[in-house]
Amino acid sequence: MSKWRRGRILKQRSSWTVAEWKRGWELALMRIDGSPVMVGQQPIFCRALALLDDSFAAGNSSEFERGLVTLLDYCAGVVNRGVCKQWWPDE
């Protein structure tokens, strides 16, 4: 089936397996659980969570991955800058 229909791009369902979705959520939850309040209130953190939720509901693995990378990078950045200590376990 073509991605194009009447000039619009149709959303394609993910080709990710259940295990890949599960691993993505595990990574996200490690950063979400126990995150400092000051981190969790930042707009970029909130937008990443919304993107994860929306893209998961839509089955859009590309957008989910984008949200996950945003979340992981942001959390690593605040730790690397010394804003707070790492709250997630080492993988």
N, CA, C and O atoms as a CHARMM CRD file, in Angstrom:
* protein
*
  364
    1    1 MET  N      0.83500  -1.17900   0.00000 PROA 1      0.00000
    2    1 MET  CA     0.00000   0.00000   0.00000 PROA 1      0.00000
    3    1 MET  C      0.88200   1.24600   0.00000 PROA 1      0.00000
    4    1 MET  O      1.87700   1.31500   0.72200 PROA 1      0.00000
    5    2 SER  N      0.52600   2.17700  -0.77500 PROA 2      0.00000
    6    2 SER  CA     1.26800   3.42800  -0.87200 PROA 2      0.00000
    7    2 SER  C      1.10300   4.25900   0.38700 PROA 2      0.00000
    8    2 SER  O      0.05700   4.24700   1.03700 PROA 2      0.00000
    9    3 LYS  N      2.18700   4.99400   0.71800 PROA 3      0.00000
   10    3 LYS  CA     2.11400   5.90600   1.85700 PROA 3      0.00000
   11    3 LYS  C      1.27400   7.12400   1.52500 PROA 3      0.00000
   12    3 LYS  O      0.82300   7.83100   2.42600 PROA 3      0.00000
   13    4 TRP  N      1.05900   7.37700   0.24300 PROA 4      0.00000
   14    4 TRP  CA     0.36200   8.59100  -0.19100 PROA 4      0.00000
   15    4 TRP  C     -1.07300   8.27600  -0.57700 PROA 4      0.00000
   16    4 TRP  O     -1.33000   7.30600  -1.29000 PROA 4      0.00000
   17    5 ARG  N     -1.98300   9.07100  -0.12000 PROA 5      0.00000
   18    5 ARG  CA    -3.37700   8.96700  -0.52100 PROA 5      0.00000
   19    5 ARG  C     -3.95700  10.37000  -0.51600 PROA 5      0.00000
   20    5 ARG  O     -3.99200  11.03100   0.52200 PROA 5      0.00000
   21    6 ARG  N     -4.41000  10.82200  -1.67200 PROA 6      0.00000
   22    6 ARG  CA    -4.99500  12.15500  -1.82100 PROA 6      0.00000
   23    6 ARG  C     -4.11900  13.24600  -1.21900 PROA 6      0.00000
   24    6 ARG  O     -4.61700  14.15400  -0.55400 PROA 6      0.00000
   25    7 GLY  N     -2.80600  13.15200  -1.45500 PROA 7      0.00000
   26    7 GLY  CA    -1.89000  14.20400  -1.02200 PROA 7      0.00000
   27    7 GLY  C     -1.51000  14.16900   0.44200 PROA 7      0.00000
   28    7 GLY  O     -0.80600  15.06200   0.91300 PROA 7      0.00000
   29    8 ARG  N     -1.95300  13.16800   1.17000 PROA 8      0.00000
   30    8 ARG  CA    -1.62300  13.08100   2.59300 PROA 8      0.00000
   31    8 ARG  C     -0.78900  11.83000   2.84500 PROA 8      0.00000
   32    8 ARG  O     -0.93500  10.81800   2.15900 PROA 8      0.00000
   33    9 ILE  N      0.06900  11.91700   3.82100 PROA 9      0.00000
   34    9 ILE  CA     0.85700  10.75100   4.20800 PROA 9      0.00000
   35    9 ILE  C      0.05000   9.94600   5.20700 PROA 9      0.00000
   36    9 ILE  O     -0.41900  10.47900   6.21300 PROA 9      0.00000
   37   10 LEU  N     -0.10900   8.67900   4.93100 PROA 10     0.00000
   38   10 LEU  CA    -0.80900   7.80300   5.85800 PROA 10     0.00000
   39   10 LEU  C      0.16800   7.29500   6.90400 PROA 10     0.00000
   40   10 LEU  O      1.32400   7.01000   6.59400 PROA 10     0.00000
   41   11 LYS  N     -0.28500   7.18400   8.12300 PROA 11     0.00000
   42   11 LYS  CA     0.55200   6.63500   9.18000 PROA 11     0.00000
   43   11 LYS  C      0.67400   5.13000   8.96400 PROA 11     0.00000
   44   11 LYS  O     -0.31800   4.43200   8.75200 PROA 11     0.00000
   45   12 GLN  N      1.89300   4.65600   9.02300 PROA 12     0.00000
   46   12 GLN  CA     2.11600   3.23100   8.88800 PROA 12     0.00000
   47   12 GLN  C      2.36900   2.64300  10.26200 PROA 12     0.00000
   48   12 GLN  O      3.05500   3.24600  11.08800 PROA 12     0.00000
   49   13 ARG  N      1.82400   1.48500  10.50000 PROA 13     0.00000
   50   13 ARG  CA     2.01500   0.80800  11.77100 PROA 13     0.00000
   51   13 ARG  C      3.46700   0.38500  11.89500 PROA 13     0.00000
   52   13 ARG  O      4.16600   0.19800  10.89900 PROA 13     0.00000
   53   14 SER  N      3.89700   0.24100  13.11600 PROA 14     0.00000
   54   14 SER  CA     5.27500  -0.09800  13.41100 PROA 14     0.00000
   55   14 SER  C      5.60800  -1.53100  13.00800 PROA 14     0.00000
   56   14 SER  O      4.75100  -2.41400  13.00000 PROA 14     0.00000
   57   15 SER  N      6.86400  -1.72700  12.68100 PROA 15     0.00000
   58   15 SER  CA     7.34200  -3.08200  12.43600 PROA 15     0.00000
   59   15 SER  C      8.12100  -3.58200  13.64600 PROA 15     0.00000
   60   15 SER  O      8.72700  -4.65300  13.59700 PROA 15     0.00000
   61   16 TRP  N      8.10900  -2.81200  14.73000 PROA 16     0.00000
   62   16 TRP  CA     8.78200  -3.22900  15.95300 PROA 16     0.00000
   63   16 TRP  C      8.08200  -4.44700  16.52800 PROA 16     0.00000
   64   16 TRP  O      6.86800  -4.60500  16.40000 PROA 16     0.00000
   65   17 THR  N      8.86300  -5.29600  17.16000 PROA 17     0.00000
   66   17 THR  CA     8.30100  -6.45300  17.84400 PROA 17     0.00000
   67   17 THR  C      7.84000  -6.02600  19.24000 PROA 17     0.00000
   68   17 THR  O      8.16100  -4.93500  19.71000 PROA 17     0.00000
   69   18 VAL  N      7.09200  -6.89600  19.87900 PROA 18     0.00000
   70   18 VAL  CA     6.65200  -6.63100  21.24800 PROA 18     0.00000
   71   18 VAL  C      7.86200  -6.43800  22.15800 PROA 18     0.00000
   72   18 VAL  O      7.85100  -5.56900  23.02900 PROA 18     0.00000
   73   19 ALA  N      8.90000  -7.24300  21.96000 PROA 19     0.00000
   74   19 ALA  CA    10.10800  -7.13400  22.78500 PROA 19     0.00000
   75   19 ALA  C     10.79200  -5.77700  22.60700 PROA 19     0.00000
   76   19 ALA  O     11.30600  -5.21500  23.57400 PROA 19     0.00000
   77   20 GLU  N     10.80400  -5.24900  21.39300 PROA 20     0.00000
   78   20 GLU  CA    11.42400  -3.94500  21.14300 PROA 20     0.00000
   79   20 GLU  C     10.63800  -2.81900  21.81400 PROA 20     0.00000
   80   20 GLU  O     11.22600  -1.90700  22.39600 PROA 20     0.00000
   81   21 TRP  N      9.30400  -2.88600  21.73300 PROA 21     0.00000
   82   21 TRP  CA     8.48500  -1.89200  22.42700 PROA 21     0.00000
   83   21 TRP  C      8.71800  -1.98600  23.93000 PROA 21     0.00000
   84   21 TRP  O      8.86600  -0.97000  24.60900 PROA 21     0.00000
   85   22 LYS  N      8.74800  -3.20500  24.44100 PROA 22     0.00000
   86   22 LYS  CA     8.95200  -3.40800  25.88100 PROA 22     0.00000
   87   22 LYS  C     10.29500  -2.83400  26.31800 PROA 22     0.00000
   88   22 LYS  O     10.36900  -2.16100  27.34600 PROA 22     0.00000
   89   23 ARG  N     11.34800  -3.08700  25.56200 PROA 23     0.00000
   90   23 ARG  CA    12.67100  -2.56300  25.90600 PROA 23     0.00000
   91   23 ARG  C     12.68700  -1.03600  25.86300 PROA 23     0.00000
   92   23 ARG  O     13.29700  -0.39600  26.72000 PROA 23     0.00000
   93   24 GLY  N     12.02800  -0.46000  24.88300 PROA 24     0.00000
   94   24 GLY  CA    11.94500   0.99600  24.80000 PROA 24     0.00000
   95   24 GLY  C     11.28200   1.58700  26.03400 PROA 24     0.00000
   96   24 GLY  O     11.76100   2.57300  26.59300 PROA 24     0.00000
   97   25 TRP  N     10.18000   0.98100  26.45500 PROA 25     0.00000
   98   25 TRP  CA     9.50500   1.47500  27.65800 PROA 25     0.00000
   99   25 TRP  C     10.34600   1.25600  28.90600 PROA 25     0.00000
  100   25 TRP  O     10.34400   2.09600  29.80600 PROA 25     0.00000
  101   26 GLU  N     11.06400   0.14300  28.97300 PROA 26     0.00000
  102   26 GLU  CA    11.94200  -0.10100  30.12300 PROA 26     0.00000
  103   26 GLU  C     13.00200   0.99000  30.23700 PROA 26     0.00000
  104   26 GLU  O     13.26600   1.49500  31.32800 PROA 26     0.00000
  105   27 LEU  N     13.60100   1.34800  29.11800 PROA 27     0.00000
  106   27 LEU  CA    14.59900   2.42300  29.12300 PROA 27     0.00000
  107   27 LEU  C     13.98500   3.75000  29.56300 PROA 27     0.00000
  108   27 LEU  O     14.56600   4.48300  30.36400 PROA 27     0.00000
  109   28 ALA  N     12.80300   4.04500  29.02700 PROA 28     0.00000
  110   28 ALA  CA    12.13800   5.29300  29.39200 PROA 28     0.00000
  111   28 ALA  C     11.77600   5.31000  30.87900 PROA 28     0.00000
  112   28 ALA  O     11.99400   6.31100  31.56100 PROA 28     0.00000
  113   29 LEU  N     11.23500   4.22700  31.36800 PROA 29     0.00000
  114   29 LEU  CA    10.80500   4.18000  32.76000 PROA 29     0.00000
  115   29 LEU  C     11.96200   4.27400  33.74200 PROA 29     0.00000
  116   29 LEU  O     11.79500   4.76500  34.85800 PROA 29     0.00000
  117   30 MET  N     13.13900   3.80300  33.33000 PROA 30     0.00000
  118   30 MET  CA    14.31500   3.95800  34.19400 PROA 30     0.00000
  119   30 MET  C     14.64600   5.42900  34.40400 PROA 30     0.00000
  120   30 MET  O     15.14800   5.80200  35.46400 PROA 30     0.00000
  121   31 ARG  N     14.37600   6.26100  33.42100 PROA 31     0.00000
  122   31 ARG  CA    14.64100   7.69700  33.54900 PROA 31     0.00000
  123   31 ARG  C     13.48400   8.41900  34.21600 PROA 31     0.00000
  124   31 ARG  O     13.68900   9.39600  34.93600 PROA 31     0.00000
  125   32 ILE  N     12.27700   7.94400  33.98100 PROA 32     0.00000
  126   32 ILE  CA    11.09400   8.59100  34.53700 PROA 32     0.00000
  127   32 ILE  C     10.98700   8.32100  36.03400 PROA 32     0.00000
  128   32 ILE  O     10.79700   9.24500  36.82500 PROA 32     0.00000
  129   33 ASP  N     11.10900   7.05400  36.42200 PROA 33     0.00000
  130   33 ASP  CA    10.98300   6.67400  37.83100 PROA 33     0.00000
  131   33 ASP  C     12.09300   7.30800  38.66000 PROA 33     0.00000
  132   33 ASP  O     13.27700   7.14300  38.36700 PROA 33     0.00000
  133   34 GLY  N     11.70000   8.02000  39.67700 PROA 34     0.00000
  134   34 GLY  CA    12.67000   8.62700  40.58200 PROA 34     0.00000
  135   34 GLY  C     13.34300   9.87400  40.06300 PROA 34     0.00000
  136   34 GLY  O     14.28600  10.37000  40.67900 PROA 34     0.00000
  137   35 SER  N     12.87200  10.39400  38.93100 PROA 35     0.00000
  138   35 SER  CA    13.49400  11.61200  38.40400 PROA 35     0.00000
  139   35 SER  C     13.24400  12.76600  39.37400 PROA 35     0.00000
  140   35 SER  O     12.15600  12.88300  39.93900 PROA 35     0.00000
  141   36 PRO  N     14.24500  13.61000  39.56400 PROA 36     0.00000
  142   36 PRO  CA    14.06400  14.75900  40.44600 PROA 36     0.00000
  143   36 PRO  C     12.93500  15.65600  39.94000 PROA 36     0.00000
  144   36 PRO  O     12.71900  15.77600  38.73400 PROA 36     0.00000
  145   37 VAL  N     12.23000  16.27400  40.85800 PROA 37     0.00000
  146   37 VAL  CA    11.09700  17.14100  40.50400 PROA 37     0.00000
  147   37 VAL  C     11.53300  18.21700  39.52000 PROA 37     0.00000
  148   37 VAL  O     10.82700  18.50000  38.55200 PROA 37     0.00000
  149   38 MET  N     12.70200  18.82100  39.76700 PROA 38     0.00000
  150   38 MET  CA    13.15800  19.89600  38.87900 PROA 38     0.00000
  151   38 MET  C     13.40000  19.40600  37.45000 PROA 38     0.00000
  152   38 MET  O     13.26000  20.17900  36.50200 PROA 38     0.00000
  153   39 VAL  N     13.75800  18.14300  37.28800 PROA 39     0.00000
  154   39 VAL  CA    13.95800  17.55900  35.96000 PROA 39     0.00000
  155   39 VAL  C     12.59800  17.25600  35.33100 PROA 39     0.00000
  156   39 VAL  O     12.35700  17.58400  34.16900 PROA 39     0.00000
  157   40 GLY  N     11.72500  16.63700  36.09400 PROA 40     0.00000
  158   40 GLY  CA    10.41400  16.24900  35.58800 PROA 40     0.00000
  159   40 GLY  C      9.51200  17.40300  35.20800 PROA 40     0.00000
  160   40 GLY  O      8.55400  17.22100  34.45700 PROA 40     0.00000
  161   41 GLN  N      9.80600  18.58800  35.71600 PROA 41     0.00000
  162   41 GLN  CA     8.98300  19.75700  35.39800 PROA 41     0.00000
  163   41 GLN  C      9.47500  20.52400  34.17700 PROA 41     0.00000
  164   41 GLN  O      8.81100  21.45900  33.73000 PROA 41     0.00000
  165   42 GLN  N     10.61200  20.15100  33.64000 PROA 42     0.00000
  166   42 GLN  CA    11.15900  20.87000  32.48900 PROA 42     0.00000
  167   42 GLN  C     10.35400  20.56400  31.22700 PROA 42     0.00000
  168   42 GLN  O      9.96300  19.41700  31.00800 PROA 42     0.00000
  169   43 PRO  N     10.10400  21.57300  30.39900 PROA 43     0.00000
  170   43 PRO  CA     9.30200  21.37600  29.19300 PROA 43     0.00000
  171   43 PRO  C      9.83400  20.26700  28.28000 PROA 43     0.00000
  172   43 PRO  O      9.04000  19.51200  27.71800 PROA 43     0.00000
  173   44 ILE  N     11.14000  20.15200  28.12200 PROA 44     0.00000
  174   44 ILE  CA    11.67300  19.12600  27.22000 PROA 44     0.00000
  175   44 ILE  C     11.37300  17.72100  27.74700 PROA 44     0.00000
  176   44 ILE  O     11.09900  16.80900  26.96600 PROA 44     0.00000
  177   45 PHE  N     11.42400  17.54900  29.05000 PROA 45     0.00000
  178   45 PHE  CA    11.10900  16.26700  29.67700 PROA 45     0.00000
  179   45 PHE  C      9.63000  15.95200  29.44500 PROA 45     0.00000
  180   45 PHE  O      9.28500  14.83700  29.05300 PROA 45     0.00000
  181   46 CYS  N      8.77700  16.91300  29.68300 PROA 46     0.00000
  182   46 CYS  CA     7.33300  16.72700  29.49700 PROA 46     0.00000
  183   46 CYS  C      6.97600  16.45400  28.04100 PROA 46     0.00000
  184   46 CYS  O      6.12600  15.61000  27.75700 PROA 46     0.00000
  185   47 ARG  N      7.62600  17.16800  27.11400 PROA 47     0.00000
  186   47 ARG  CA     7.36800  16.93000  25.68500 PROA 47     0.00000
  187   47 ARG  C      7.82000  15.54000  25.26900 PROA 47     0.00000
  188   47 ARG  O      7.14900  14.88200  24.47300 PROA 47     0.00000
  189   48 ALA  N      8.95200  15.08600  25.79900 PROA 48     0.00000
  190   48 ALA  CA     9.43600  13.74000  25.48600 PROA 48     0.00000
  191   48 ALA  C      8.43900  12.69600  25.97000 PROA 48     0.00000
  192   48 ALA  O      8.16800  11.72500  25.26400 PROA 48     0.00000
  193   49 LEU  N      7.89000  12.88700  27.16500 PROA 49     0.00000
  194   49 LEU  CA     6.90200  11.94300  27.69200 PROA 49     0.00000
  195   49 LEU  C      5.64400  11.92800  26.83900 PROA 49     0.00000
  196   49 LEU  O      5.09300  10.86400  26.55800 PROA 49     0.00000
  197   50 ALA  N      5.18900  13.10600  26.42700 PROA 50     0.00000
  198   50 ALA  CA     4.00300  13.19100  25.57000 PROA 50     0.00000
  199   50 ALA  C      4.26000  12.50400  24.23200 PROA 50     0.00000
  200   50 ALA  O      3.39000  11.81000  23.70600 PROA 50     0.00000
  201   51 LEU  N      5.44900  12.69900  23.69200 PROA 51     0.00000
  202   51 LEU  CA     5.80000  12.06600  22.41700 PROA 51     0.00000
  203   51 LEU  C      5.84100  10.54700  22.56200 PROA 51     0.00000
  204   51 LEU  O      5.36000   9.82200  21.69000 PROA 51     0.00000
  205   52 LEU  N      6.41100  10.07200  23.65400 PROA 52     0.00000
  206   52 LEU  CA     6.43400   8.62200  23.90700 PROA 52     0.00000
  207   52 LEU  C      5.01400   8.06700  23.96400 PROA 52     0.00000
  208   52 LEU  O      4.70400   7.06100  23.32700 PROA 52     0.00000
  209   53 ASP  N      4.17200   8.72300  24.72100 PROA 53     0.00000
  210   53 ASP  CA     2.79700   8.26100  24.90300 PROA 53     0.00000
  211   53 ASP  C      2.01900   8.28300  23.59500 PROA 53     0.00000
  212   53 ASP  O      1.38900   7.29400  23.22000 PROA 53     0.00000
  213   54 ASP  N      2.06800   9.42000  22.90300 PROA 54     0.00000
  214   54 ASP  CA     1.31000   9.56400  21.66000 PROA 54     0.00000
  215   54 ASP  C      1.79700   8.61200  20.57500 PROA 54     0.00000
  216   54 ASP  O      0.99300   7.99600  19.87500 PROA 54     0.00000
  217   55 SER  N      3.10000   8.49600  20.43800 PROA 55     0.00000
  218   55 SER  CA     3.63700   7.63600  19.37800 PROA 55     0.00000
  219   55 SER  C      3.40000   6.16200  19.68700 PROA 55     0.00000
  220   55 SER  O      3.19000   5.36300  18.77300 PROA 55     0.00000
  221   56 PHE  N      3.43200   5.79700  20.96500 PROA 56     0.00000
  222   56 PHE  CA     3.11600   4.41000  21.32800 PROA 56     0.00000
  223   56 PHE  C      1.66100   4.10100  20.98400 PROA 56     0.00000
  224   56 PHE  O      1.36100   3.05800  20.40400 PROA 56     0.00000
  225   57 ALA  N      0.76500   5.01000  21.34400 PROA 57     0.00000
  226   57 ALA  CA    -0.66100   4.81300  21.05700 PROA 57     0.00000
  227   57 ALA  C     -0.91300   4.69700  19.55300 PROA 57     0.00000
  228   57 ALA  O     -1.79100   3.95000  19.12200 PROA 57     0.00000
  229   58 ALA  N     -0.14600   5.43400  18.76400 PROA 58     0.00000
  230   58 ALA  CA    -0.30600   5.40900  17.30800 PROA 58     0.00000
  231   58 ALA  C      0.48700   4.28000  16.65600 PROA 58     0.00000
  232   58 ALA  O      0.33600   4.02400  15.46100 PROA 58     0.00000
  233   59 GLY  N      1.32900   3.60300  17.43500 PROA 59     0.00000
  234   59 GLY  CA     2.15500   2.54200  16.86300 PROA 59     0.00000
  235   59 GLY  C      3.26000   3.06400  15.97600 PROA 59     0.00000
  236   59 GLY  O      3.71400   2.36600  15.06900 PROA 59     0.00000
  237   60 ASN  N      3.69900   4.28800  16.22700 PROA 60     0.00000
  238   60 ASN  CA     4.71100   4.93300  15.39600 PROA 60     0.00000
  239   60 ASN  C      6.08800   4.77700  16.05500 PROA 60     0.00000
  240   60 ASN  O      6.45900   5.57000  16.92100 PROA 60     0.00000
  241   61 SER  N      6.82000   3.77900  15.64900 PROA 61     0.00000
  242   61 SER  CA     8.10800   3.48000  16.28500 PROA 61     0.00000
  243   61 SER  C      9.15700   4.55200  16.02100 PROA 61     0.00000
  244   61 SER  O     10.02100   4.77800  16.86900 PROA 61     0.00000
  245   62 SER  N      9.10800   5.21000  14.88500 PROA 62     0.00000
  246   62 SER  CA    10.08300   6.26500  14.58200 PROA 62     0.00000
  247   62 SER  C      9.93900   7.43100  15.55100 PROA 62     0.00000
  248   62 SER  O     10.93300   7.92600  16.08200 PROA 62     0.00000
  249   63 GLU  N      8.71100   7.86700  15.78000 PROA 63     0.00000
  250   63 GLU  CA     8.46900   8.96500  16.70800 PROA 63     0.00000
  251   63 GLU  C      8.72900   8.53400  18.15000 PROA 63     0.00000
  252   63 GLU  O      9.21400   9.32700  18.95700 PROA 63     0.00000
  253   64 PHE  N      8.41000   7.28600  18.47200 PROA 64     0.00000
  254   64 PHE  CA     8.69500   6.77700  19.80900 PROA 64     0.00000
  255   64 PHE  C     10.19800   6.80600  20.06000 PROA 64     0.00000
  256   64 PHE  O     10.65700   7.21700  21.12600 PROA 64     0.00000
  257   65 GLU  N     10.94700   6.36500  19.06700 PROA 65     0.00000
  258   65 GLU  CA    12.40600   6.36900  19.19100 PROA 65     0.00000
  259   65 GLU  C     12.93400   7.79600  19.35600 PROA 65     0.00000
  260   65 GLU  O     13.86300   8.03100  20.12900 PROA 65     0.00000
  261   66 ARG  N     12.34700   8.73200  18.64000 PROA 66     0.00000
  262   66 ARG  CA    12.74200  10.13500  18.76600 PROA 66     0.00000
  263   66 ARG  C     12.47400  10.64900  20.18600 PROA 66     0.00000
  264   66 ARG  O     13.31300  11.34100  20.76300 PROA 66     0.00000
  265   67 GLY  N     11.33000  10.31800  20.73900 PROA 67     0.00000
  266   67 GLY  CA    11.00600  10.70400  22.10700 PROA 67     0.00000
  267   67 GLY  C     11.93100  10.05300  23.11900 PROA 67     0.00000
  268   67 GLY  O     12.33600  10.68100  24.09700 PROA 67     0.00000
  269   68 LEU  N     12.26100   8.79500  22.88300 PROA 68     0.00000
  270   68 LEU  CA    13.14800   8.07300  23.78800 PROA 68     0.00000
  271   68 LEU  C     14.55300   8.66800  23.77400 PROA 68     0.00000
  272   68 LEU  O     15.16200   8.85900  24.82600 PROA 68     0.00000
  273   69 VAL  N     15.05900   8.95600  22.59400 PROA 69     0.00000
  274   69 VAL  CA    16.39300   9.55400  22.47800 PROA 69     0.00000
  275   69 VAL  C     16.41500  10.93500  23.13800 PROA 69     0.00000
  276   69 VAL  O     17.38200  11.28900  23.81200 PROA 69     0.00000
  277   70 THR  N     15.36300  11.70100  22.94400 PROA 70     0.00000
  278   70 THR  CA    15.26700  13.02300  23.57800 PROA 70     0.00000
  279   70 THR  C     15.31800  12.88300  25.09200 PROA 70     0.00000
  280   70 THR  O     16.05400  13.60500  25.76500 PROA 70     0.00000
  281   71 LEU  N     14.54200  11.96000  25.62100 PROA 71     0.00000
  282   71 LEU  CA    14.49700  11.73600  27.06300 PROA 71     0.00000
  283   71 LEU  C     15.85400  11.28700  27.60000 PROA 71     0.00000
  284   71 LEU  O     16.33700  11.82000  28.59900 PROA 71     0.00000
  285   72 LEU  N     16.46500  10.31100  26.93800 PROA 72     0.00000
  286   72 LEU  CA    17.76200   9.79000  27.38900 PROA 72     0.00000
  287   72 LEU  C     18.84300  10.86700  27.32200 PROA 72     0.00000
  288   72 LEU  O     19.62800  11.02700  28.25600 PROA 72     0.00000
  289   73 ASP  N     18.87700  11.59700  26.22300 PROA 73     0.00000
  290   73 ASP  CA    19.88600  12.65300  26.06500 PROA 73     0.00000
  291   73 ASP  C     19.69900  13.77100  27.09000 PROA 73     0.00000
  292   73 ASP  O     20.67000  14.26000  27.66800 PROA 73     0.00000
  293   74 TYR  N     18.46400  14.16700  27.30700 PROA 74     0.00000
  294   74 TYR  CA    18.20800  15.23600  28.27900 PROA 74     0.00000
  295   74 TYR  C     18.64400  14.80900  29.68200 PROA 74     0.00000
  296   74 TYR  O     19.32700  15.55900  30.38000 PROA 74     0.00000
  297   75 CYS  N     18.25200  13.61800  30.08700 PROA 75     0.00000
  298   75 CYS  CA    18.60600  13.14000  31.42500 PROA 75     0.00000
  299   75 CYS  C     20.12200  13.00900  31.58100 PROA 75     0.00000
  300   75 CYS  O     20.67200  13.39700  32.61200 PROA 75     0.00000
  301   76 ALA  N     20.79200  12.47500  30.58200 PROA 76     0.00000
  302   76 ALA  CA    22.25300  12.36600  30.63600 PROA 76     0.00000
  303   76 ALA  C     22.88500  13.75000  30.69500 PROA 76     0.00000
  304   76 ALA  O     23.88300  13.95000  31.38700 PROA 76     0.00000
  305   77 GLY  N     22.31600  14.69000  29.98200 PROA 77     0.00000
  306   77 GLY  CA    22.84800  16.04900  29.95900 PROA 77     0.00000
  307   77 GLY  C     22.77800  16.73300  31.30900 PROA 77     0.00000
  308   77 GLY  O     23.73800  17.38300  31.72200 PROA 77     0.00000
  309   78 VAL  N     21.65300  16.59700  32.00700 PROA 78     0.00000
  310   78 VAL  CA    21.55100  17.25500  33.31500 PROA 78     0.00000
  311   78 VAL  C     22.49100  16.62700  34.32600 PROA 78     0.00000
  312   78 VAL  O     23.00600  17.30800  35.21300 PROA 78     0.00000
  313   79 VAL  N     22.71600  15.32200  34.19300 PROA 79     0.00000
  314   79 VAL  CA    23.66700  14.65000  35.09000 PROA 79     0.00000
  315   79 VAL  C     25.09200  15.07600  34.74800 PROA 79     0.00000
  316   79 VAL  O     25.87700  15.38300  35.64500 PROA 79     0.00000
  317   80 ASN  N     25.43100  15.09700  33.46800 PROA 80     0.00000
  318   80 ASN  CA    26.78300  15.47700  33.04200 PROA 80     0.00000
  319   80 ASN  C     27.12600  16.92100  33.39000 PROA 80     0.00000
  320   80 ASN  O     28.28600  17.23900  33.65100 PROA 80     0.00000
  321   81 ARG  N     26.11900  17.80000  33.39600 PROA 81     0.00000
  322   81 ARG  CA    26.34900  19.19800  33.76400 PROA 81     0.00000
  323   81 ARG  C     26.38100  19.40100  35.27200 PROA 81     0.00000
  324   81 ARG  O     26.64400  20.50900  35.73800 PROA 81     0.00000
  325   82 GLY  N     26.12100  18.35600  36.03600 PROA 82     0.00000
  326   82 GLY  CA    26.17000  18.44500  37.48700 PROA 82     0.00000
  327   82 GLY  C     24.92800  19.04300  38.11900 PROA 82     0.00000
  328   82 GLY  O     24.95100  19.43100  39.28700 PROA 82     0.00000
  329   83 VAL  N     23.84900  19.12200  37.36400 PROA 83     0.00000
  330   83 VAL  CA    22.59900  19.66200  37.88800 PROA 83     0.00000
  331   83 VAL  C     22.05000  18.75300  38.98900 PROA 83     0.00000
  332   83 VAL  O     21.49500  19.22500  39.98100 PROA 83     0.00000
  333   84 CYS  N     22.21400  17.45000  38.79900 PROA 84     0.00000
  334   84 CYS  CA    21.75400  16.47600  39.78900 PROA 84     0.00000
  335   84 CYS  C     22.55900  15.18100  39.59900 PROA 84     0.00000
  336   84 CYS  O     23.29000  15.01700  38.62200 PROA 84     0.00000
  337   85 LYS  N     22.39900  14.28100  40.55500 PROA 85     0.00000
  338   85 LYS  CA    23.07600  12.98500  40.47400 PROA 85     0.00000
  339   85 LYS  C     22.23400  12.01200  39.66600 PROA 85     0.00000
  340   85 LYS  O     21.01800  12.17100  39.56000 PROA 85     0.00000
  341   86 GLN  N     22.87900  11.01500  39.10300 PROA 86     0.00000
  342   86 GLN  CA    22.18400  10.00100  38.30900 PROA 86     0.00000
  343   86 GLN  C     21.21000   9.24600  39.20800 PROA 86     0.00000
  344   86 GLN  O     21.59200   8.75400  40.27000 PROA 86     0.00000
  345   87 TRP  N     19.96500   9.15700  38.78500 PROA 87     0.00000
  346   87 TRP  CA    18.92700   8.49100  39.55700 PROA 87     0.00000
  347   87 TRP  C     18.52600   7.14400  38.99100 PROA 87     0.00000
  348   87 TRP  O     17.79400   6.40600  39.65000 PROA 87     0.00000
  349   88 TRP  N     18.97000   6.79800  37.81300 PROA 88     0.00000
  350   88 TRP  CA    18.63600   5.51300  37.20900 PROA 88     0.00000
  351   88 TRP  C     19.81000   4.55300  37.39400 PROA 88     0.00000
  352   88 TRP  O     20.95500   4.98500  37.53000 PROA 88     0.00000
  353   89 PRO  N     19.52200   3.24900  37.40000 PROA 89     0.00000
  354   89 PRO  CA    20.60000   2.27700  37.56800 PROA 89     0.00000
  355   89 PRO  C     21.46900   2.19900  36.30900 PROA 89     0.00000
  356   89 PRO  O     21.00100   2.46800  35.20200 PROA 89     0.00000
  357   90 ASP  N     22.72900   1.82900  36.49200 PROA 90     0.00000
  358   90 ASP  CA    23.59400   1.60400  35.33900 PROA 90     0.00000
  359   90 ASP  C     23.06300   0.38900  34.57300 PROA 90     0.00000
  360   90 ASP  O     22.61400  -0.59800  35.15700 PROA 90     0.00000
  361   91 GLU  N     23.12800   0.49700  33.28700 PROA 91     0.00000
  362   91 GLU  CA    22.58100  -0.59000  32.46600 PROA 91     0.00000
  363   91 GLU  C     23.60200  -1.65500  32.18700 PROA 91     0.00000
  364   91 GLU  O     23.30100  -2.63800  31.51000 PROA 91     0.00000
